[in-house]
């Protein structure tokens, strides 16, 4: 594909009836690229040896975690969850292959972890506390109140939360929801809110909706500004399009696959602002702990003294977490994270039950103390040793190859890197303090990957590079083979021999990976080298329930970030935006190729005024507004120059969400 063709594929505007309107917002993840059936390589001798050594090094036969994962089992779901149009969004039989000993193509430590996460169903944790696990990537916790059910984290979509709650009610009784707690601002913990309770029910019955300070801003902004890039990269992290098999997706680290359905949100009406805040919901006593800035910018944990129970939300799960997820996010503070866990230890008291919104619980005060202590020290050790070596002048890549956890920490399976990974967490600590630059001037302004690849291939020749990569592959030196082949593929995406060998290399790296996220990334890269990137982007219609709660300013900020600077150079437009139903008025102006906006009265010298309802604005952003909703609608009016309005919106890029990752 030529550079011009790639540019045309990346750019575009949303056209309705001759009026170029919104938006360049890329949100969430993308849909699949076809069959997902890849000609995966078998495990090499190097992989077999590496996996065998790990199996010897760790006590993978310890039965306690599986006993915890099965304890309190009530009922198991079966069949499929489907969206309104009949699309299968969850197949409960997809991970049925996770049985017996680890196959050659899966790291044995990850296989054990995947088997734990495969224990799906409704479980009784203690009297009045239940969990639904395996219905989505996260857990839904249900607490019986005096008059109904208190739901903690309504999963990622309306489809999965509705199914899960209906399933629970078959066994717990058809009781109303009398409280909703959303532990933090990641979509797998709030996206299914509208499947649990409607906004009208919340208002009519005055149902408490609890979240921490800053929840709405973080929940609605994370996937708006950088959503297109983050969503595309999340396909790699979660292995969304991989087949569920021993050569494909076996887990995500935090749970099984995420349900990509209709995402909604409910604004909290009870906001946790204090570091420790007691509260009663439907007759049940909670003590909420505000813990922002570690796993999520807005997060809470809680204890239930009457149940001797502590919920670690996602600051504490059965895996080392990410200080910077490979899909992208704001870098996290490892030192603050460890301090929160020390606070949890200080406040633990006589707690006998630990639960979280991912993975299985733990029973017993001493076991819980050990679990929290190990996690506290994993993050503190990662932080301290990275900073120590950073101050000796080592670069992020050098530190990542040098640091290993001490045996006293690494032997604890519940804190190993199934979701996060020590090596990329080390780099996150470096980024937190020093940023992207490693201090070497050669890396201050390096060539882009495709240009660098071309120069390397001009220097050594594609045939010689391929031969060297083949030799490295044969020796099991997969990191070096991948580096060589990446240059070759970036230089020439049509080099089939290089693509095929790089795909085989990524297969092997995936088969050895203990982190589910790394495995998914390697195997997705292999799949896309063989089949190409996805053919279709996200169905933004699924986002309407969330977009309705997004402040208009977030849309305008994203619009500003979508302006094509070179095309906008020398152009000056001023547009009035009037939302007739919410009475919001904004003036947008383009100056020095930068789009600015302010809330206020319409400008008299504007090129055009676009007046419409916010409902139509959201439909436009979601891509579901038809001609009758826009140009033919009485709820949308344009005054002034329609030509200037079209030209203005034509300056906004609309990324497809299907850009190449492993090849350009």
N, C-alpha and C positions, 0 to 999 in steps of 0.2 A: 504494500500500500504506500502510495506516495505521501510526502509530508503534507501536501495540500489536501489530499483525501483524508488523512488523519485529522487535520485541523477541522475540516468540514464535519467529520464524524463527531468530534468533541464539542463543536459549537452548534448553536441553533437557538431558535426562539419559539415560544408557544403561540401558535397562530390560531385565531378563532375568527372566522368570517371577515378576514381582511384586517383585523386589528391585532397587532402583535402585542400580546400581553404576557403576564408573569409566567414563570419565574425561573431563575437559574438555581433553584434550591434542590440539592440532592440529599435525600433523607433515607437512613436505614440501609438495608442490604439489598442485593439484587437477585433476580431470579436466575434459574439455571441455564446451562448452555447445551442441553441436549440429553443424551442418554446417561451420562455419567459413567459409562462403561469404559474402563481404560485397560490397555494392554500392559498391566503392571508387571514389573519384573519379580521373579522369585527372590527370596532372601539369599544374600551372598554369604560366603564363608565368614567374612568379616562381621556381618550382622549376627550370624549364628553364635560366633564366639563372644561378641560384646554382650549379647542378651543372656548367654549362658553365664558369663561372669557376674552380671548384675543379679541374676537369680541366686547365685551362690553367696553373694555379698549381703543380701537383704533377707530378713526373716519373713518371706512372703507367705509362709504357711500359717502364720499367726491367725487363729480363727476368731479372735475377739471382735474385730471390726465387722465381719460378716454377721456375727451374732447380734451386734448393735443394729446393723442395717435391716435385719429381719424381725427384730424384737417389736412386739405389739402389733404384728400384721393382722389386718382385718379383711381386706379384700383387694384383689388385683384387677386393674382395668384391662380391657381387650379391644380389639378392633381398631378403628381409626377415628380421628377427629377431622371433620371436613368444614370448610368455609361455606358461606352462603351459596357460592357458585359451584359447589361440589368438589373443589380442589382439596386434596388430602394434605392437611397441614401437620398431622401427627399420626404415625403408624406405630402402635404399641408392640407389634411383632417384629419391627425392623431390627432390633438388637437381640433377637432370639439366638444368634450364633455365639453369644458370649457365654460359653459353657465349657467346662473342662480346663485342661492345661493350656497355657499360652501357646498360640501357633508361632511358627518361625517368623512371621511378618509383623509381630507386635511385641514391643518391649514388655517383658513379663511383669514388671512393676506397674506399668500403665494398664496391662490386662487385668490385674487384680483390682485396681482402682475402678476400671470400667465395669467390672462385675459388681462391685459394691453399688455403683450408681445405677445399675440396671435393676435393682430391687425396687420395682415400681408398685405403688398401691397406696391405700389408706392405712395409716399406722396410728395406734394409740401410744402416745409418749408417756402420759400419766393421766390420772383422773381429770377429765375436762380439757385435755390438750391433745390435739391430733395433728398429723402432718400428711399431706398429699405429696408424694415424691414420684418423680418420673412422668408427670403429666406435662412438663415443660422443663426448661433447663434449671429453673429455680424451684424451690419448695413453696407450697402454700401451707401455712400454719393456721389451724382453726382452734379457737378457744371458746368453750361454752360459757356464756354469760348467764345472768339470771333469766333473761327473756329471749335470748337468741344467740347467734353465732358471731364471734369477733374474728374477722379475717385478717391475717397478717400476710401481706404481699400477694396481690391478685394475679401473679404470673405475667406473661409477656403479651398476651392477646385475649381478646374477648372470647374467641373460640375455645381456647384451652381453659380459661378461668370458669366459663359457664359449664363446660363439661366436668371439670374437677369439682366444682361446688355441687352440681347435681349428683355426682357420684357420691360425695360425702353425705348429702342429705338422705340418700337411700339407706344409709346405715346409722346416721345420727338423728334423723327426723327432719321434717320439712320446716325448719325454723327460719325466721327472718334474720338478715344480717343486721346486727345492732352496733357494729363498730368496724372500721377499716383502718389498719395501720400499714403505712408504706415505709419500709425501713430506709430506703434511699432512692436516689434519683437516677437509677439505671432502668431501662425500659423493661427488662425481664422481671422487675419487681413492682411495676405500676401499670404496665400496658394493658392488662386485662381488667382494670378497675370497673369499666362499664359492663362487664360480664358478671360482676358480683352485685352491684347495686347501681341504680340510676341516679343522676343528679337530682331529679325530682323527688325520689325517695329520701335522699340525704336531707333535702330542705324540708320536706313535709314531716318526716319523722324525727328530724333533728339528730341524725346519726353522726356520731363523732368520726371524722376523717383525720387521722393523726399522721404528721410528718414533721421533720425537723426544719429549722429556719433555713431559708434559701432553697427549699426543695423545688418549688415551681420554676424558679429561674433556671436552676441546673437541669431539671428534667426536660424543659422545653427548649433549652438552648444547645445542649450537647450535640444533638444530631441536626441542628439547623445550619450553623456556620460551616462546619467541616463535614457535614453529613455524607456528601457524595463520596469523598475519599475514604472516610471512616467506614461507610457501608460496604464499599467495594473490598476494602481490606478485611472487613469482618468475615467475608466469605472464606478467606484463607484461615483466619483464626478459628472459626467454628466448623470448618469443613462442610459448609452448607450444601454444596452440590456433589459431594463425594458419595459413592455408594456406601451403604452401611454394611461393612464386611471386614474380614480380617486383613484385607488389603486396602481398606478405605477408612471411613469414619468409625471409630469405636467409642468415642466419648468426646466431651469438651473440657474435661477436667473438673468443672463445677457441676456437671450433670450430663444428661443426654442432650439430644438436639433441641435447639430453641424452636418454638412454634412461631412461624412468620404469618401472622394473621392480622386482624384489625386491632390497631393500637389506639387506646384512649387514655384519659387521665381524669382524675377528680381533684380539684383544688382542696388542700387541707383546710379544715376549720378549727382544728386544735394544733397549734404549732409549738414544738419543743424548742425553747430558746435557752434554757438553763443547762448547765453541765449535768445536773441531776434533777429530775423533775417527777415527783410522784403524781399519779393520776388514777382515777377510777373510771373504768368503762363497763357499762352494763353490770355493775356490781362487782367487778373483778379489779383487784388492786395491781397496778403496774408501777414500776419505777423506770422511767425513761432516762437514757444517757445520750446527750448530744455529742457526737464524735465526728465533727466535720474535718475534711482535709486529708484523710488517710485513704481508705479504699474509694471513697466518693467525696466530692466537695460538700455534699449535704447527706448526712447519714445519722441514724440513731440505732442504739442497741437497747435492750430492756431486760429487766429482771422481774420475776413474779414471786415475791417473798412467800406468799401463801402456798405456792407450789414447789418452792425451793428450786426454781428453774431460772436459767440465764439464757437469753437468746443473743448470740453474737452477731446476728444479721450477716454481713459479708466481710466484716473486719476479721472474722475468725471462722475459717472453714477447714475442711479436711484436705487442704492442699496449700502449699506455698502460693501466695497470690502474686498479682502483678504490681510492680511499682510503675510500670508503664506498659499497658497491653499492646500487643503487636498490631492490633487494629488501629491504634492511635488513641490518645486521650491526653488530658492534662497530667503531667508527671506528678507522682505521689510522694509524700514525705515519709520515708522509712523511719526516721527518728520519732516523728509524731505518732506513727502507727504503733511502734513499740511502747511508747508512753501510754497510749490508750489501753494496751493489753496489760500493762502493769496496774493501771487503775482498775481494770476488770478483776485482777487478782486481789487487789486491796479490798474490793467491795464484794468479793465472792461469798464470804461468810460460810454458812452451812449449806450452800447450794449443792444439790445432788444430781441435777439434770442440766446438761448443756444441749441446746439445739441451735441450729442456724438456718438460714434461708437457702442453703445448698447442702448437699451430702447428708450423712447419717448423724444421729445424736451420740452422746456419750453419757453414761450413768456412773455415778460415784464421785465424791468430792475430790479424792486424791487423784484419780485419773484425769478429772477436769483441770485441776491445778497444774498437773504435769503438762497437759495439752496446751494450756494457755502460756505456760512458762516457755515451752519449746518454741511456739510461734513468736512470742515476744523476742526471744533471743535470735531467731532466724533473721528477723528484720533488723535488729540491732547489730548483729554480727555482719550482715551484708553492708549496712551503712558504715560501720566503724572501719572495717577492713578495706572497703573501697576508698574511703577518705584517707586512710593511712597510706595506701599505695598511690593514690592520686597526688598526695603531697610529696611523694618521692619522685614524681615526674612520669609515672606510668600512664599510658593512654587507656581509654575505655576498653579497647580490644585486648590490650595486654593484660589489664586487670581481670577481665572476664576469663582469660585463659589461665590465670594464676590462682584465683580464689576458689577454694572448695570449702564446704561446711565441715566443721569438726565432726568426728564420729558420734559424739554425744548428741548432736542435732540431726545428722543425716540418717541415723538409724530409725528415727521416728517416721513411720510411713505416712502418718496423717499430716506431716509438714513438708513432704517432698514436692518437687516441682511438677505437678500434673497440670496446673493451669498457668501459674507463673513459672519462671525458670531463673535460677541463680545468675546465669550469664547475661540475660537481658536485664535483670534487675540491677546488676552491677552497673551496667551502662546507663540505666535510669538515674541512679544516684549521681553519676558523673554529670548527666544532663541537668539534674536538679541544681547542682552547684556551679557548673562551669559552662553548660550549654553544649551546642553541637560540635564545636571546634576543639580538636585535640591538642592544639598548640603547635603543630608542625605546619610551617608555611606552605608545604606542598599540598596540604589539605584545606587551605584557606579558600582557594578558588579552583578546584579540580574541574576537569572536563565532565560534561554530562555522560551518563552511562553509554548511550549509543555512540557518541563521538569517541569516547575513550576506547570502546570496543573496536571501532574501525581502525584507530591508530595502532592498537595492539595487533590486530590481524594484518595490517599493512607491514608491521615490523617482523612478525614471526611466520605469518601465513596461516590460513585456516586449516590446511592439511596437517601442518606440524603441530598446531594447537590441538587439533582433534586427536592426533596420535599420542601426544603427551597426556591428554585427558583420559584417553583409553587406558594408557599404562597406569595412571593414577587410580582409575576405577578398578583395574585388575588387582592392584595392591591394597584396595580398601581405603585409599586416601581420598575420601569423598569430598572433603572440604576443598582441597586443592583442585580436584576435578570440576567441582561446581564453579569455582572461581574462574578457571580457564574457559569453561563452556559458557558461562554467563557472558564473558566478553565476546565470544564467537556468536552467540545468539543475538546479543544487543547490536553487534555490527551488521548482522544479516539474519533477520527473522525467518527468512526462507531457507536457511541452511538446515535441511531435514536431518542430516546425520548428527549435527550438533544438538539439535532439539531432542532427538530421540535419546542420545546418550545422556543429556542433561536430565531428561525425564527419568531415565533409569537410575541416575545418581540420586535424584530427589526421592525416588522410591526407597532406596537403601537408607538414606538419612531419616526418612519418615519411619521406617521399620525399627530403627534403633532408638528413636526419640522417646524419652520418658514423659515429656510434656505433651499432653494431647494437643495443645495449641501449636507446638512446633510440628508434630506429626501432621496435623491438618494442613498447615501451611506448605510443608514439603509436598504432600500428596496432591494438594490442590494445584500447586505449581506444576507438578508432573502431568496432571490431567489436562491443564490448559495448554501445556506445550504440545500435547498430542491432539487436543480437540479444538483449541482456540478459546478465547475469552467468552463470557456469556453473551448471548444474542439479545437479551432483553433486560432492561433496568427494572427498578422497583415499581410495583403498583402503588402509586401514592394514594389511591383511593382508600387503602388500608389505614392511612394516617389521619383521616379527617377527624376522628374522635380526639386525637391529640392536638392537631393543628387549631382546632376551635378554641383551645385554651392558650395558645401561644400569643404573647403580647405583639401587637402590630410592629413595634420597634424591632423585634427580632427578625421579622420578615424583611424590613427595610435595611437592616444591617447586612443580611445575607444578600439582598439585592445589590447593595453597594460593593460587596466582595465579588459579585459576579460581573461587574462592569469590565469589558474588554478594554484595558487601558490604551493600547496602541490605536485601536479603532476610535476611541473616544477623544484622542488627542486633538485639540483645536476646536472641539465641538462644545457648545454651551446651550443647555436646555434648562428650562424651569417648568416643573410640572406640579400642579395641585392635585393632591389625592384626598378625596372626601369620602368617608365611610358614613353613609346616610343613616344606617340603623344604630350605630354606636356613637354617632355625632363626633367621631374623631376627624381631625383635619390636619394634613401634613403638607408642607412645601418641600419638594425635592428639587435640588439643583445640581447640575453638572458643571464643575469648575476645575481646570487643570487636570482633566481626565479622572477626577475623583467625584463620586456621588455623595452628596451631603443631604441631610434632611433635618427638619425641625418641626415640632408640633406647633400649630398656630393658624391664624386666619389665612385664607387663600391669598396668594400674591396677585396683585393687579396686573403685573407684567409677565405672567406665566405664558408659556407657549400653548399650554392646553390644561384643561381641568378634567380629571377622570373622577366621576362620582358613581359609587356603587355600594352595595351592601357588603358588610364584612363576610356574610355567608357566601356570597359569590366570590369574594376575594379568596377565601379558603378553598372553594371548589376549583378556582383557577390554579392555585398552588398545588392542589392534589391532582390536577389534570383531568378532572371529571366534569368540568363546566362545558356544556355544549353551546351551540349558537344561540338557542333560545334563552339560555341562562345569561348570556353576555350581550351581544349586539342586538338581539331581538327582544331583550328584556327591558321592561320599564324601569327596572332597578339599576340599570347601568346607563349613564349618559356621558357623552363627551362634548365639551364646548371648547372652542378655540381650534387650533390646527391639528386635525387628525393625522396629517402626514408627519408632523413633528413628533406626535405621540408614538406613531409606529417607528419612526427612526430612533427615538429615545429607547424604547423597549428592545429594538434590534441590536442595541449595544450590549445587552446582557447575555452572557454565555449561558447556555443550558447544557451542562455536562450530562452525558448519557448514562453514566454509572456502569459502563461496560469496557472501560479503558484497559489496555494491556498492562500486565504487571511483570510477567516473566519474559515478555518480548515486547518490543516497541513497534 
